[in-house]
């Protein structure tokens, strides 16, 4: 599931990859500025921008999911503003940097350094995504080469105030990236196409999910293969898990709205970690869960799917092939994108 457990701390591969990309982007910015600025001139705007970005992204959940936050303030700990929040955070952080640097004599140099560092960090992210997050090799390889070329072209001339060279190169990168992403989404990245589809049984993206059979609270047998022909979200959870409790009402709402759209949530409780079946039954009744709930009594299914922390979700297409994996609580926006 691409997670590492360090005592009570659970670190996801996604977080590590993003952190590595941010560190790399900052290092590139410092190198870019070293030869252009007067010795001893500092530039602390990146730290300020990152802090603003994170706070806005995290707290924007109040704006986009006000009802959820009102119902359970714990939502603030496990959810964020998602994609919309990220765009809002980026806009506000960019406006802040632009405003603070508006009268600086080094404004052109700063802008050049920002653009080079952004492309560098993003390029490293796409490379690491293939290595650690099972990203699509073809798409990421092409975008990585595009990013490397963009950085090389931009680096060929030292940054100087008033220059627009890197701005033009950056805009070209964005346009080509958008066109490439659109083509990829409808060709080799399209679910079920090319190497993405596989008859190999495993828990990797593009592999057929291992079948299993478990019992419900009522003692009925349920097999994963029973749902072939539907989009299935296998959600691993436990009653004692705080983010699971935050996620459950969101899951139920999503299921109620989409169960007629060929979508099913198969909820797998880590029963071997529970005090008793009664606790699980009470949890089900409390949240009014109507999607299939099965009991992983000996923990074998969780081991098969390499679940190291809860909640964890696998998204399967109609053929039972794994298309996405997610570690942590999922909000409504994530759920919608997962089965899109």
PAKE-571182 format. One record per atom (N, C-alpha, C): x, y, z. Coordinates in steps of 0.02 Angstrom, whole numbers, plus 50000, padded with zeros to 5 digits. Layout:
<atoms>
XYZ...
</atoms>
This chain:
<atoms>
500414994050000500005000050000500435006350000501105005249992501575010949989501555015250052501585011950110501625015550173502175012550216502435016750261502945014450307502725016250377502755011450423502545012450492503155013450536503205019250568503755020850613503465021950682503405016450721503075016950786502345018750775502095024050808501405026150799501295030250736501845032050702501795036250643501745032150580501245033650538501165030250475501295035350419501805034050379501995038650326501835035450258501455038950218501275036250152501805038050101501855033950049502325035249996502185041849961501545043549955501345049749923501645055749960501615055650026501885061150066502635061750056502985056150057503705056150049503915058649980503545056649929503705058849861503595066349853503045068849880502905076049876503445079949915503625077349974504135080750015504805081049978504985075549945505615075349907505595080349850505025080949817504955085649761505015092849785504715094349843504745101049870505455102849890505805098249923506505099449943506935100549881506835096549829507225097249768507085104049735506455106049734506275112449704506605118249741506625117749807506935123049846507685123249833508005117449829508725117149816508895120249748508475118749698508585121549631508515129149634508025131549671507935138849676508545142149707508825139149760509405142149792510005142349744510095136949706510635136849657510535142049602509905142749582509745147449528509875154649550509765156049614509835162849639510555164449658510955159349672511625160449699512055164949656512045163749590512475167649545512165174249524511525175249537511185181249513511115186649566511075184549630510975189449683511645191549715511645197449742512235199849777512375195449837512995193949850513175189549905512895192349971512575187950009512275190050072511545191950066511285192350004510575193949995510155187850009509685188550054509255182850071508585183250035508265177450031507595177250000507195171750035506775173750082506405168950123505685167950100505515170650043504825170150019504585162850010505005158249989504775151349980504465148350043504785149550101504515146950164503835149950179503775156350169503145159850182502595157150135502775156350071502285153950022502055146850038502525142450058502345135550074501885135250135502025139450185501605139650245500895141950227500845147250187500185149650166499825144350126500185141150080499875136050038499595130450080499985127950128499765122350168499155124150211499175129950242498625131950286497975132850246498025136050188497425137150147497165130550121497605126150097497405119650070497055115550124497345115450184497075111350238496415114150264496385120650275495795123650305495235125050256495385124550191494855125750141494315120450143494435114950181493905109950190493305113150223493415118350263492855121950295492425125250242492735127550190492375130950136492005126050091492335120550075492045115850026491635110150058491745108750122491375103450156491135105850224490805111550224490585114650286490155110150329489695106550297489245102250335489615096550370490095093650336490485088150366490885090650426491175096550419491565099350475491115101050534490515103550518490035105250571489815098950608489695093550571489475087250601490025083950642490645084550618491205081350653491835085550643492025089650692492615093850686493265089850672493255083250689493845079150675494005078850601493515080750560493615080850487494215085250470494325090450509494885095050495495555091650500495595086350540496235082850548496395078250490495875075350460495995070050410495825072050339495455077450330495265079650263495575086350247495595087950184495845094450161495345097050109495535102550077495095105350025495155101649959495575096449956495635092549895495925096649837495735094749777495995098149718495795105449716495165106849733494925113749733495305117849785495435114849842495815118249893496525119549872496815114849835497505115649811497555121449762497065121949717497065127549669496975134249705496535134349754496425140549792497055142449830497385137449861497995138649898498555141249852498605138349793499105140449744498995147649722498355149449710498185156249689498365161349743498175159849805498305164549859499055165149874499405159449872500135159649884500485163649829500265162649766500565166349710500435173849716499815175549737499645182549746500065185649801500175181949854500575184349910501295185749888501585180949852502275181749829502325187749781501845188149734501845193649686501785200349720501365200749771501265207049807501895209049846502185204249881502775205749922503385207549880503425204749819504015205949776503885211349724503315214649728503105219249674503595225049663503895227349716504335233249710505075231549714505235225149715505935223049721506295223949654506915226149658507315226949598507525220149569507445214949609507615208149587507005204149567506455207449554505825203949540505895199049482506215201149428506295196849370506715190649387507215191549428507645185949448507245181049491506855183649537506445179449580505955175249539505625178649492505125175149451505445169549411506035170949382506395165949344506555159949389506805161249449506985155849495506375151749516505815155149527505195151549545504995146749489505005149049428504785144849372505245138749362505895139949365506365134449358506275129349414506185131649475506115127149532505465123149529504925126349507504275122949502504315117149452504595118549393504655113349342505125107749366505655109549401506135104549426505805099949477505445102949525505105098949576504575094449547504195097049500503665093149468503955087349428504505088649394504835083449355505075077749399505375079449456505605074349503505005070449530504455073849543503855070449568503615065149519503605066749454503375061949404503855055949400504495057149409504985051649408504885047149468504815050049527504735046249588504055042649590503565045449556502905042249553502945035349521503355034849470503455028349437503825023549483504335026049518504755021849559504405019349622503985023649653503705021849718502945021549721502595024649674501865025049678501515021449621501865017649582501565013849527501215018249476501525023949462501255028349411501355025349342500985028049293501035025449225501715027149195502095022149175502785023049152502825027549090502415026149039502465029848976502325037248986501765038849018501575045849028502095049449070502295046549126502775049849170503455050649137503655045849097504305046249063504305052049014503765052748975503725058148926503715064948960503305065449014503265071849050503925073449085504255068349111504905069449143505415072049093505425069149033505885071548981505715078648961505075080148956504855086948940505085091848994505005089749057505215094049112505965095149114506345089849102507075090449102507295095149046506985094348987507155098848931506985106048947506425107148981506215113848999506715117149047506925113249097507405115849145508085117449112508305112949068508945114049034508925120348992508365121248955508305127248913508295133548956507925133149011507885138949055508545140449090508955135249102509575136049139510155138549094510055138449029510595140248983510815147548991510375151649020510565158649030510445160549103510915164149131510845166149200510245170849208509865170349263509275174649272509475181949279509125186249245509255193449249508585197049251508555202349289507935206149296507685208549228507035207649216506735209949154506725204749099507075199249107507085193949056506425190049057506185188149000505555184348995505675177348965506295175548957506455169148925506135163248962506235162749028505975157049065505215157249068504925163149068504195163649068503895160449005504205161948949503975159148885504055151548885504635149248909504765142048912504265138648958504115141749015503645138849063502945138249034502715143549001502045143348970502015137848917502555137048879502575131748829502545124848862502895124148918502875117848956502155116248978501815121149005501125120149029500665118148972500725121348915500285119848858500415112848832501055111148822501225104448797501015099048847501125100448911500925095748964500175094448962499785099748954499055099048952498825094948892499135096248834498955092448774499155085048781499745083848808499985077048818499535073248866499345076448921498915073248970498235071448941497975075848898497325074548866497375068548819497915068148781498005062548735498095056048774498505056248827498635050348868498005047648900497575052248925496965050248960496485046548914496545047748848496095044448801496425038948760497055037448775497405032148737497725027248786498385027848797498725022848837498565023148912498315028848937498135029249008497415027149021497045026048968496335024348975496255017449007495835016949060495745010449094495575004949045495934999349052495794993549010496204993448947496624998548935497014998848874497724996548886498024993848835498734992148835498954988148895499524990048923499814986348978499464987549044498974992149045498604993349107498164987349125497934983749075497504977949087497944971749094497784967449143498214961649155497814955949185497994949749166497684943849196498084941449256498634944849270499054942849327498694944749392498664939949438498344941249503498854944349550498684950049579499144953549624498814959749651499184963749689498894969849718499194976249688499524975449630499794981249595499284984449549499384990749532498944994049485498964990349418498374988749391498334985149328498304977649336498354975149398498304967949409497614966049435497434959749425496784957249448496814956249524496354959249560496344958849633496234951649656496604949349706496514942549732495794941649759495484936249740494804934949764494824932649837494284933749873494244931349942493514930349960493404926450012492724925150037492714926250112492254930550135492184931950207491454931850226491324931750291490634931650316490414938550338489764939850331489464945950357489304945050431489064950150463488854949650533488284944650542487884943750488487324939150491487524932050474488164931050455488414924350439488364922450366488164927150323488114925750251488804926150219488934921850170489574921850135489564927050079490114930750074490184935850022490874934949990490874934549923491514933949886491614940349846492234942249840492404948149799492164947149728492254941049702492064939549632491314940049621490914940149675490194940949668490014947749635490474952449641490334959249617490674960749550490894955549515491194956649450490664959649404490854964649367490374968249325490194974949356490424976149418490314982449452490984985549471490984992149480491564995449507491554994349583492094991649610492114989749680492644993749718492454996349776492934999649819493014995249882493584991849888493714987649947494004992250000493624993250052493834997850105494014994050169494654994150188494884990850249494864995850307494574993850363494474998450419494404994750485494324998650540494214995850606493835000950648493444998650696493025003250735493435007850779494045005750800494465009750844494875015050807494825015050742495225019450699494885026350690495165031850718494845038450712494705040750640495185040250594495025042350525494485038050492494425031750515493895027350489493215029950509493165032350571492535035050596492335041350559492845045350540492715051450502492495049750431492795044450403492675042550334492005039050324491765035250374491175031050365490545034650343490345040250375489745043750351489815046250279490435048050260490555050250191490465044350143490725038550163490655032450124489915030650115489525031050170488825029250166488435033950121488575040450126488245045350084488405044050010489035042749997489245041449928488915035049901488885029849942488585023549921487835024449907487495028149950486775029249941486635032749875487085037149855486985041049794487215037449732487635032149740487935028949681487815021449676487445018449722487355011249718486955009049656486575013649628486205012049566486625013549504487235015849513487675017449457488235012249450488075006149466488545000549458489165001249503489075004249561489625005249609489445001849675489924998249704489814995049768490424996249814490284997249878490814997849928490814991349967491374987649965491444981550003491864983150064491544983650121491864985750183492154979750220492814979650229493154973950262493404976250331493074973850383493274975650451493854971250474494354974450507494924970750534494704967650600494284962550595493974959550654494474956650703495054954450679495554951650724495834956850772495694963250760495924968650804495364971350848494744968950838494164971450874494064967750941493714971050987493574967851052493074962251043492574963250999492064958050987491654959950925491244955150902490814956450845490284961650863490104961850928489594966550950489804973850938490444975150947490704981850935490604983850861490754979150817490674980450745489944981350728489514977250757488794977750744488524984550768488734986750826488524993250852488754998950807489374998250782489655003350737489235003750674489054998050646488644997750585487975001150595487654999650652486995002550666487045010050680487575012150714487655019150732487695023550670488075021250620488165025250560487655023450505487235018550519486725016750469487025014150405487545009950410487895007550351487475002350313487385003450249486984998850209487394995150156488024997050148488444993350099488684986850130488894982050089489124975550115489694976350164489634973250223490134973550276490334966450294490974964750285491204957950299491754958050351491864952350383492324951850439492954948050422493514951350427494174948150416494414945550484494134939850504494224937250572494954935750588495314932750542496014930850556496524935750525496274940750491496714945850462497074943750399496884938050371497244935450312497124939750249496514942250242496374946350183496764952850186496804955850246497204961850255497934960650239498194954750258498884953050243498984952250168498504948950136498554947950063498594954550027498204959450051498194966050019498704970850050499134968150093499684971950124499454978450156498914977950195498654983750231499044984550296499414990150301499824991450360499524996750406499025000350381498695005550420497995006550394497555008850437496855009750419496665017150420496185019150376495865015050324496305014650262496155009650221496495008750157495985006450106496025009050046495515007649996495815005649929495565000249901495744998049833495144999249788495265002149729494725003449681494804998649622494284994649609494294989649556493804991649501493984990149438493524991449383493044985549376492634985649324492124980449314492424973549302493044973149281493374966649270493764964249331493734967949386494084965949446494814967949446495004972549402495704974849397495794981049441496334981049479496474986749524496684992849482496324998249492496465004449455496775009849499496585009849564496855014849609496925011849679497385014749718497465012949788497525019349829497235019249887497265025349929497365023450002497845026650034497965025650106497705031750143497265030650192496985036150230496255037350215495955041950252495245043350243495115046750175494555045050144494365047950080493755052350089493775058350060493195062750063492775061750001492235065449996491765064449940492085065649873492495070749868492825072449805493285066749783493655063849830494105058249814493715052149790493145050849823492745045049804492465045849733492235051649718491965052949651492495052049598493095054649610493635053949562493865046749556493835043049610494065036149611493675031649564493035032949557492615028549516492405031949450492695037849436492515041449375492715037349314
</atoms>
